[in-house]
Amino acid sequence: MFRKVMVVNDDEISLFVSSKMIGKTGFAGEVITAVNGVKALQIFDHFLLNSKGPNDVPELVFLDLHMPVMDGWEFMELFAEKYAYIFPSVRFVILTSSIDPDDMFKLKRFSAVIELIQNPLSFEVLNKLKEKFSKIDFRFPPIGQLSGRQGQMIA
């Protein structure tokens, strides 16, 4: 379905399991991982300097909100400021164990966020995401077709 995805999560076991599930479900051909927001930004810096085109950059990033070093919100702020205009096709699925209503409100500030899902990632959630997004061209997502922006959470 996706050519390349990135998983950003400080829990190394969740990171490993998520990577394996993404591969087994055929959700993506390649999985890149980062243990925090700083490492993920370093990966995007690498893409910025060494990318041969849009196929080098992940189409989708699974981003944990609550991480040490740099949390998901801080990462999103910096990505929006420095990278969003360079990599406009990158979309985000936020992973959270929080049910904080403020998280839903904050999501609306980032147009690249397409979904909020309950952590940890599961086969069921990946299959729901595959079904939901199989008809969307992520290079140019139509406004309104990304229903995750309305505050739904896939559990």
JOZI-V320459 format. One record per residue. N is the residue number from 1. SS is DSSP state (helix for helix, strand for strand, loop for the rest). BURIAL is b if it has 9 or more other C-alpha atoms within 8 Angstrom, else e. Layout:
N:SS:BURIAL  N:SS:BURIAL
This chain:
1:loop:e  2:strand:b  3:strand:b  4:strand:b  5:strand:b  6:strand:b  7:strand:b  8:strand:b  9:loop:b  10:loop:b  11:loop:e  12:helix:e  13:helix:e  14:helix:b  15:helix:b  16:helix:e  17:helix:e  18:helix:b  19:helix:b  20:helix:e  21:helix:b  22:helix:b  23:helix:b  24:helix:e  25:loop:b  26:loop:e  27:loop:b  28:strand:b  29:strand:b  30:strand:e  31:strand:b  32:strand:e  33:strand:b  34:strand:b  35:loop:b  36:loop:b  37:helix:b  38:helix:b  39:helix:b  40:helix:b  41:helix:b  42:helix:e  43:helix:e  44:helix:b  45:helix:e  46:helix:b  47:helix:b  48:helix:e  49:helix:e  50:helix:e  51:loop:b  52:loop:e  53:loop:e  54:helix:e  55:helix:e  56:helix:e  57:loop:b  58:loop:b  59:loop:b  60:strand:b  61:strand:b  62:strand:b  63:strand:b  64:strand:b  65:loop:b  66:loop:e  67:loop:b  68:loop:e  69:loop:e  70:loop:b  71:loop:b  72:helix:b  73:helix:e  74:helix:b  75:helix:b  76:helix:b  77:helix:e  78:helix:b  79:helix:b  80:helix:b  81:helix:e  82:helix:e  83:loop:b  84:loop:b  85:loop:e  86:loop:e  87:loop:b  88:loop:e  89:loop:e  90:loop:b  91:strand:b  92:strand:b  93:strand:b  94:strand:b  95:strand:b  96:strand:b  97:loop:e  98:loop:e  99:loop:e  100:loop:e  101:helix:e  102:helix:e  103:helix:b  104:helix:b  105:helix:b  106:helix:e  107:helix:b  108:loop:b  109:loop:e  110:loop:b  111:loop:e  112:loop:e  113:strand:b  114:strand:b  115:strand:b  116:strand:b  117:strand:b  118:strand:b  119:loop:b  120:loop:e  121:loop:b  122:loop:e  123:helix:e  124:helix:e  125:helix:b  126:helix:b  127:helix:b  128:helix:e  129:helix:e  130:helix:b  131:helix:e  132:helix:e  133:helix:e  134:loop:e  135:loop:e  136:loop:e  137:loop:e  138:loop:b  139:loop:e  140:loop:e  141:loop:b  142:loop:e  143:loop:e  144:loop:e  145:loop:e  146:loop:b  147:helix:b  148:helix:b  149:helix:b  150:helix:e  151:loop:b  152:loop:b  153:strand:b  154:strand:e  155:loop:e
